[in-house]
Amino acid sequence: MILRRKIMSIDKEMLRATAKSIVTIPQHYQLEMEASVPEGNEQERCFIWEDPENQDNTIEIVLDLVTGQLKRLAIDREEVGATKEEAKQICLDGAARAVTDQFVAKYAPDSAEYTSVVIDKRGDRIEFAFRQEVGGLPLPNTGCNLTLDSGLNIVRYHLKGRMDRKAFKPVWPASIVDADTVMQQILSDLRMVPTIVSLYPSMYDMKGTEPEYRLVYEPIPGRRSIDAVTGRDMFGPEHYVMPPSHPMLQTDTDTAPKPATDETVSWEQRLGINLEDYVLEKSTDDGERIKSLYQIRAQEEEKPEPDSLSVDAYMERKWGDNLRNFRESSIMLQLEKSTGRLVGFHWMDRWKEGVPTLNREQCWQKADQFLRNVFPDYVHYLQLENDHEESEEEPCDRQFFYLPVYIDGILVNHERVTICVSTSTGEVCTYMGVSYEMIQELTGRSFRPILAAEAAFEYYVEQMKLRLKWYLDRDQEATMFRLLYEPTATFCDEQGKQRTLRYIDAVSGELIWENTRIGL
């Protein structure tokens, strides 16, 4: 209650003056939003100015509602500063660091304690991460992040950890577990699993310019977090892996040839969209998918106009058309052009709360009926994730089912179907499908490993090492820092480019490196 009284008595004129003093606001910019956020638990005062001639040019400043402390700054505009060649020279001298040091000293609390500084150069921008550190290791969620453009202007600032429960600065442990012991524990649990992945040249070091599917070995689990003091894993084994799944039981119907889809029956009819009640409001075609939005014909009730500088008014001006896509009456569907298959469906008001009458098994029967309608041969390509153990929680209003894609018994990485069923009506609220064209392409190929899993294991382990890092544990009654061991296969080359070993090619044995960012 004391905090609430302080907030109620805050001088908003003073906050606006403070915000305008941090950076120069061009005279022709207009104040588009000034509001205390989040609504109902106000802790910050947010200001947004826009260029009326170009709404992409914006300045956003966020201050602590009580103290006036700068918490975030974001400037978006067309850059007119140094060229990329000049920016490269800037990166080589101390000019960029001098600008950030001055800004941090002026606006960040306890800036003298930020003894860890990580710099990452991205194109003609330079990113800085200032952190407190203990034992030569940065403390997460401390300090601040900044970004400079090519003209050495601060265009991003984010003060870390000011809204969290305060964690005491840790001291280095009196003793920690031997690294070799931890490594042996990690290796005993590590296995190489064959997986089909889609590799993109923009993300991986690979030849060619087109993405391609490959059979690879993936290290499972790829991550571990071992408490350096106790030697125990911070999480259970299920934390690091996707839930197990099982093949679908095929019936005689599933093995029989599938009849051709009746193209005379529209998707609106198949999905139960009554065009007497709903109207097609928008349809877009991106070359691969056709996306359609339906809205109910009934006239919506007029709502009172919000304050012109409020969050609601700003969002309506900025993203009103997109926000209306998510009205309770909206229905959205996506069709794959090449195959005519449904790949996305969402009926907004079908998941409204009601009295749950269906259990999980009954909801799965509804999901199965839906899948057989929109994906008749799904049992050949999808597996069903195993249910979690029954809990004693209150009945839920929806049941979710996840079905990863398998080709010849091999998982296709990051490809799965999600389907959500209302427990009160049995209707499908959401369907997130996968590309049937992709499935057809993969089923036409033969994925058989040539490299043995044991050889892939040796290749991966040769590149793996342990690192120590601080971890902010918020799951305890008192938030605290813990020192962890983590395995990593990340390296920086002579040019400062960071790469992480993700996969081993299951046919050629090639090491597949992902281009990764320096952790800020």
C-alpha positions in Angstrom: 0.0 0.0 0.0 2.9 2.4 0.7 4.2 1.8 -2.8 0.8 2.5 -4.3 0.6 5.8 -2.5 4.0 6.8 -3.8 2.9 6.0 -7.3 -0.4 7.9 -7.0 1.5 11.0 -5.9 4.2 10.9 -8.7 4.8 14.1 -10.6 4.0 13.1 -14.2 5.1 16.5 -15.5 8.5 15.9 -14.0 8.7 12.4 -15.6 7.9 13.9 -19.0 10.6 16.5 -18.6 13.1 13.8 -17.5 12.2 11.7 -20.5 12.7 14.6 -22.9 16.1 15.4 -21.4 17.6 12.0 -22.1 17.8 12.3 -25.9 17.0 15.1 -28.3 13.3 14.8 -29.5 13.1 16.3 -33.0 10.7 19.3 -33.0 8.3 17.8 -35.6 7.9 14.5 -33.7 4.6 14.1 -31.9 3.9 12.5 -28.5 1.7 9.4 -29.4 1.7 7.6 -26.1 2.2 8.5 -22.4 0.9 6.0 -20.0 1.7 4.1 -16.8 2.2 0.4 -17.3 1.3 -2.4 -16.8 -2.4 -1.6 -16.3 -3.4 -2.6 -12.8 0.1 -2.9 -11.5 1.7 0.3 -12.7 5.5 0.4 -12.3 6.7 2.3 -15.3 5.9 5.5 -17.2 6.2 4.9 -21.0 6.5 7.7 -23.6 6.5 7.2 -27.4 7.2 9.9 -29.9 6.7 9.4 -33.7 7.6 11.2 -36.8 4.3 12.1 -38.5 5.9 11.9 -41.9 7.2 8.3 -41.2 5.6 6.2 -38.5 8.6 3.8 -38.5 10.7 6.6 -37.0 10.0 6.4 -33.3 11.5 7.2 -29.9 10.4 5.2 -26.9 11.5 6.0 -23.3 10.5 4.1 -20.2 11.1 5.4 -16.7 10.6 3.9 -13.3 7.3 5.3 -12.1 8.6 6.0 -8.6 12.2 6.9 -9.0 12.3 8.3 -12.5 15.2 6.0 -13.3 15.7 5.3 -17.0 14.9 1.7 -17.7 14.6 1.4 -21.5 15.3 3.4 -24.5 14.6 2.5 -28.2 15.2 4.7 -31.2 14.2 3.6 -34.6 15.0 5.8 -37.6 16.8 5.9 -40.9 20.5 6.2 -40.2 22.4 9.2 -41.6 25.6 8.8 -39.7 28.8 7.0 -40.7 29.0 4.6 -43.6 29.7 0.9 -43.0 33.3 1.4 -43.9 33.6 4.3 -41.4 31.7 2.2 -38.8 34.3 -0.6 -39.2 37.0 2.0 -38.3 35.0 3.2 -35.4 34.9 -0.4 -34.0 38.7 -0.5 -34.0 39.2 2.5 -31.7 37.8 3.5 -28.3 35.2 6.0 -29.6 32.2 3.6 -29.2 33.3 2.5 -25.8 33.7 6.1 -24.6 30.2 6.9 -25.7 28.7 3.9 -23.9 30.8 4.4 -20.7 29.6 8.0 -20.5 25.9 7.0 -21.0 26.1 4.1 -18.5 27.8 6.3 -15.9 25.1 8.9 -16.2 22.0 6.7 -16.3 22.7 3.2 -14.8 22.7 2.8 -11.0 25.8 1.2 -9.5 27.6 1.5 -12.8 31.0 1.3 -11.1 30.2 -2.4 -10.3 29.8 -3.3 -14.0 33.3 -4.9 -14.4 32.3 -7.3 -17.2 31.8 -5.9 -20.7 31.0 -8.0 -23.7 31.0 -6.4 -27.2 29.3 -7.9 -30.3 29.5 -6.2 -33.7 26.5 -6.8 -36.0 26.8 -5.2 -39.4 27.1 -1.4 -38.8 25.8 -1.7 -35.2 27.7 -2.4 -32.0 26.1 -4.1 -29.0 27.5 -3.8 -25.4 26.5 -5.9 -22.4 27.7 -4.5 -19.0 27.4 -6.8 -16.1 28.5 -7.2 -12.5 30.8 -10.2 -12.0 32.0 -12.6 -9.4 35.1 -14.8 -9.9 35.6 -13.3 -13.3 32.1 -14.6 -14.5 29.3 -12.2 -15.3 26.1 -12.2 -13.2 23.0 -12.6 -15.3 20.2 -10.1 -15.0 22.5 -7.4 -13.7 23.8 -4.3 -15.4 22.5 -3.1 -18.8 22.6 -3.6 -22.6 23.3 -0.9 -25.1 23.3 -0.7 -28.9 25.1 2.0 -31.0 24.4 2.8 -34.6 27.1 3.6 -37.2 27.0 7.3 -36.1 27.8 6.4 -32.5 24.3 7.2 -31.4 22.7 5.2 -28.5 19.7 3.5 -30.2 18.9 0.9 -27.5 19.3 0.8 -23.8 17.8 -1.8 -21.4 18.4 -1.8 -17.6 18.4 -5.3 -16.3 16.8 -6.8 -13.2 15.1 -3.8 -11.7 11.6 -5.4 -11.4 12.8 -8.8 -10.1 13.1 -10.0 -6.6 16.4 -8.8 -5.4 19.2 -11.5 -5.3 22.2 -11.0 -3.0 25.5 -10.8 -4.8 27.1 -14.2 -4.4 30.5 -15.1 -3.2 32.7 -17.7 -4.8 32.1 -21.1 -3.3 34.7 -22.5 -0.9 34.9 -25.6 -3.0 33.4 -27.0 -6.2 33.1 -30.4 -7.8 36.0 -31.6 -9.9 35.4 -30.8 -13.6 36.5 -34.3 -14.7 33.9 -35.9 -12.5 31.2 -33.7 -14.0 32.3 -34.4 -17.5 32.1 -38.2 -16.9 28.6 -37.8 -15.6 27.5 -35.8 -18.7 29.2 -38.3 -21.1 27.5 -41.2 -19.4 24.1 -39.7 -20.2 24.9 -38.4 -23.7 23.7 -40.3 -26.8 23.6 -39.5 -30.5 20.2 -39.7 -32.0 19.5 -39.8 -35.8 17.3 -36.9 -36.8 16.1 -35.3 -40.1 16.9 -31.5 -40.0 16.4 -28.6 -42.4 19.7 -26.7 -42.8 19.7 -23.1 -43.9 22.9 -21.5 -45.4 22.2 -18.3 -43.5 22.3 -20.2 -40.2 24.9 -22.9 -40.8 28.4 -23.2 -42.3 27.5 -25.1 -45.4 27.9 -25.1 -49.2 25.2 -23.9 -51.5 22.6 -21.2 -51.2 19.4 -23.3 -50.8 18.2 -25.0 -47.6 18.3 -28.8 -47.6 17.2 -31.7 -45.6 19.8 -34.0 -44.1 20.0 -37.0 -41.9 22.2 -36.1 -38.9 23.1 -37.2 -35.4 21.9 -34.8 -32.7 23.4 -34.9 -29.2 20.7 -35.7 -26.6 20.6 -34.1 -24.2 22.3 -31.1 -25.9 22.3 -29.1 -22.7 22.9 -29.8 -19.0 23.0 -27.6 -15.9 25.1 -29.1 -13.1 25.4 -27.4 -9.8 29.1 -26.8 -9.3 28.9 -27.1 -5.5 26.7 -30.3 -5.2 27.4 -31.9 -8.5 23.6 -32.5 -9.0 21.7 -31.6 -12.1 19.5 -28.6 -11.5 16.6 -30.2 -13.4 15.3 -33.7 -14.2 16.2 -35.5 -17.4 12.9 -34.7 -19.0 13.8 -31.0 -18.8 16.3 -31.3 -21.7 14.4 -33.4 -24.2 11.1 -33.5 -26.0 8.5 -35.8 -24.4 8.5 -39.4 -25.7 5.9 -40.3 -28.4 4.5 -43.5 -29.8 3.3 -44.6 -33.3 -0.4 -44.5 -33.9 -2.3 -47.8 -34.0 -3.3 -48.4 -37.6 -6.7 -49.8 -38.5 -7.8 -51.6 -41.7 -9.1 -48.2 -42.8 -5.7 -46.6 -42.4 -4.0 -49.3 -44.7 -6.6 -49.0 -47.4 -6.0 -46.5 -50.3 -7.3 -43.1 -49.5 -10.1 -41.7 -51.7 -9.3 -38.4 -53.4 -10.5 -35.3 -51.6 -13.9 -34.1 -52.7 -13.0 -30.7 -54.0 -16.6 -29.8 -54.4 -16.8 -29.6 -50.6 -15.3 -26.3 -49.5 -13.1 -25.9 -46.5 -15.7 -23.7 -44.9 -18.2 -26.6 -45.0 -15.6 -29.1 -43.8 -14.7 -26.9 -40.8 -18.3 -25.9 -40.0 -18.0 -22.2 -40.9 -21.5 -21.0 -41.7 -21.2 -18.3 -44.3 -24.6 -17.0 -43.3 -23.1 -16.0 -40.0 -19.5 -15.3 -41.1 -18.1 -13.2 -43.8 -14.6 -13.5 -45.4 -13.0 -10.3 -44.3 -9.5 -10.8 -45.7 -7.5 -13.2 -47.8 -3.8 -13.1 -48.5 -1.5 -15.2 -50.7 2.2 -15.3 -50.0 3.0 -17.8 -52.8 3.1 -20.8 -50.5 0.0 -20.4 -48.3 -3.4 -18.8 -48.6 -4.5 -17.2 -45.3 -8.1 -16.3 -44.8 -9.8 -14.4 -42.0 -13.5 -14.7 -41.2 -15.6 -12.4 -39.0 -19.1 -12.7 -37.6 -21.6 -10.6 -39.5 -23.3 -9.3 -36.3 -22.6 -5.6 -35.6 -20.1 -5.2 -32.8 -21.0 -3.0 -29.8 -19.4 0.5 -29.9 -16.8 0.9 -27.2 -16.0 4.3 -25.6 -13.0 6.1 -27.0 -9.9 5.6 -24.9 -7.6 8.5 -23.8 -5.7 9.6 -26.9 -2.3 9.0 -25.3 -3.2 5.7 -23.6 -1.8 2.3 -24.5 -5.1 1.1 -26.0 -5.4 4.2 -28.2 -1.8 3.9 -29.4 -2.2 0.2 -30.2 -5.4 0.9 -32.1 -3.7 3.5 -34.2 -0.6 1.5 -34.8 -1.9 -2.1 -35.2 -5.7 -1.8 -35.2 -6.2 -3.9 -38.4 -4.0 -6.7 -37.1 -5.5 -6.6 -33.6 -9.0 -7.0 -35.1 -7.8 -10.3 -36.4 -7.9 -11.6 -32.9 -11.4 -10.6 -31.9 -13.4 -13.2 -30.1 -15.5 -13.8 -33.2 -12.5 -14.3 -35.6 -11.8 -17.5 -37.5 -8.5 -18.0 -39.2 -7.4 -20.7 -41.6 -4.3 -21.4 -43.8 -4.1 -23.6 -46.8 -1.0 -24.9 -48.5 -1.2 -23.9 -52.2 0.8 -26.8 -53.7 -1.3 -29.5 -52.0 -4.5 -27.8 -51.0 -4.1 -29.2 -47.4 -5.1 -27.4 -44.3 -2.0 -26.2 -42.3 -3.6 -23.8 -39.9 -7.0 -23.2 -38.2 -8.0 -21.1 -35.2 -11.6 -20.4 -34.0 -11.3 -17.7 -31.4 -14.4 -18.1 -29.3 -14.5 -21.9 -29.2 -12.4 -22.1 -26.2 -14.5 -19.8 -24.0 -14.8 -21.2 -20.5 -17.6 -23.7 -19.9 -18.3 -26.6 -17.7 -15.8 -29.4 -18.6 -17.7 -32.5 -19.6 -15.1 -34.4 -21.6 -12.0 -36.2 -20.2 -8.7 -36.3 -22.1 -9.5 -39.6 -23.8 -12.8 -38.3 -25.1 -11.0 -35.1 -26.3 -8.5 -37.2 -28.2 -11.4 -39.0 -30.0 -12.6 -35.6 -31.2 -9.0 -34.7 -32.2 -8.7 -38.0 -34.1 -11.9 -37.3 -36.0 -10.7 -33.9 -37.0 -7.4 -35.2 -38.2 -8.9 -37.9 -40.3 -11.0 -35.2 -42.0 -8.1 -32.7 -42.7 -5.1 -35.1 -42.8 -6.5 -38.5 -43.7 -3.2 -40.4 -43.8 -1.8 -38.8 -40.6 -1.2 -42.1 -38.8 1.6 -42.9 -41.3 3.6 -39.8 -40.5 2.7 -38.6 -37.0 3.3 -40.0 -33.6 1.4 -39.0 -30.5 3.3 -37.5 -27.6 2.8 -39.5 -24.4 0.5 -38.0 -21.8 2.0 -36.7 -18.6 1.2 -38.4 -15.4 -2.3 -37.6 -14.1 -2.2 -34.5 -11.8 -4.7 -33.4 -9.2 -5.2 -30.0 -10.7 -8.6 -28.5 -11.4 -10.3 -29.6 -14.7 -9.1 -27.5 -17.6 -11.1 -25.8 -20.4 -8.9 -27.2 -23.2 -6.8 -30.3 -24.0 -3.7 -30.0 -26.1 -2.3 -32.9 -28.2 1.1 -32.8 -29.9 2.1 -35.1 -32.8 5.7 -34.9 -34.0 6.5 -35.9 -37.6 8.4 -39.2 -38.3 9.6 -40.4 -41.6 10.6 -44.1 -41.7 10.7 -44.0 -37.9 13.1 -41.0 -37.8 12.0 -37.7 -36.2 11.9 -34.6 -38.3 13.3 -31.9 -36.2 11.0 -29.0 -35.2 8.0 -30.4 -37.2 4.9 -31.3 -35.3 1.1 -30.9 -35.4 -0.7 -29.3 -32.5 -4.4 -29.7 -31.9 -6.5 -28.2 -29.1 -10.0 -29.4 -28.1 -12.5 -27.7 -25.9 -13.4 -29.9 -22.9 -16.9 -28.4 -22.7 -18.0 -28.7 -26.3 -15.5 -31.2 -27.9 -14.9 -28.7 -30.7 -11.4 -28.1 -32.2 -10.2 -24.6 -31.2 -6.8 -24.7 -32.8 -5.0 -26.8 -35.4 -1.4 -26.0 -36.2 -0.3 -28.4 -39.1 2.8 -29.1 -41.1 3.6 -28.8 -44.8 2.2 -31.8 -46.7 4.5 -30.9 -49.5 7.5 -31.3 -47.1 6.2 -34.8 -46.1 5.8 -35.8 -49.7 9.4 -34.7 -50.4 10.8 -36.6 -47.4 8.9 -39.8 -48.1 10.4 -39.8 -51.6 13.9 -40.0 -50.2 15.8 -42.8 -48.3 17.3 -41.7 -45.0 19.7 -44.4 -43.8 22.8 -43.6 -41.6 26.2 -44.7 -42.9 28.2 -43.3 -40.0 27.8 -45.3 -36.7 26.4 -43.6 -33.7 29.5 -44.5 -31.8 31.7 -42.6 -34.3 29.4 -39.6 -34.2 29.7 -39.6 -30.4 33.5 -39.5 -30.6 33.4 -36.7 -33.1 31.2 -34.6 -30.9 33.0 -35.3 -27.6 36.3 -34.1 -29.2 34.7 -30.7 -29.6 33.0 -30.5 -26.2 34.2 -28.8 -23.1 32.9 -27.6 -19.8 32.3 -24.0 -18.7 31.3 -22.4 -15.5 28.6 -19.8 -15.4 26.3 -18.0 -12.9 22.6 -18.9 -13.0 19.8 -16.8 -11.4 17.5 -19.3 -9.6 14.0 -17.9 -9.3 12.4 -21.2 -8.3 13.4 -20.8 -4.7 11.6 -18.8 -2.0 14.5 -16.4 -2.0 16.0 -15.7 -5.5 19.7 -16.6 -5.5 22.6 -17.1 -7.8 24.1 -20.6 -8.4 27.3 -21.5 -10.0 26.8 -24.1 -12.7 28.8 -26.4 -15.0 27.5 -26.5 -18.6 28.8 -28.5 -21.5 29.4 -26.5 -24.6 30.7 -27.0 -28.2 30.9 -23.3 -29.0 34.1 -21.6 -30.3 35.2 -18.2 -31.7 37.5 -18.2 -34.7 40.3 -15.8 -35.4 37.8 -13.2 -36.9 35.7 -13.3 -33.7 32.9 -15.3 -35.4 31.2 -17.6 -32.9 30.2 -21.1 -34.0 28.4 -23.9 -32.2 28.6 -27.6 -33.2 25.0 -28.7 -33.6 25.0 -31.9 -35.6 27.1 -34.7 -37.1 26.1 -35.6 -40.7 25.0 -39.3 -40.4 26.1 -40.1 -43.9 29.4 -38.2 -44.5 30.5 -37.6 -40.9 30.7 -33.8 -41.6 30.7 -31.5 -38.5 27.8 -29.1 -38.9 28.4 -25.7 -37.3 25.7 -23.2 -36.5 26.6 -19.5 -36.6 25.7 -18.2 -33.2 25.7 -14.9 -31.4 27.9 -13.9 -28.5 25.7 -14.2 -25.4 24.6 -10.7 -24.4 
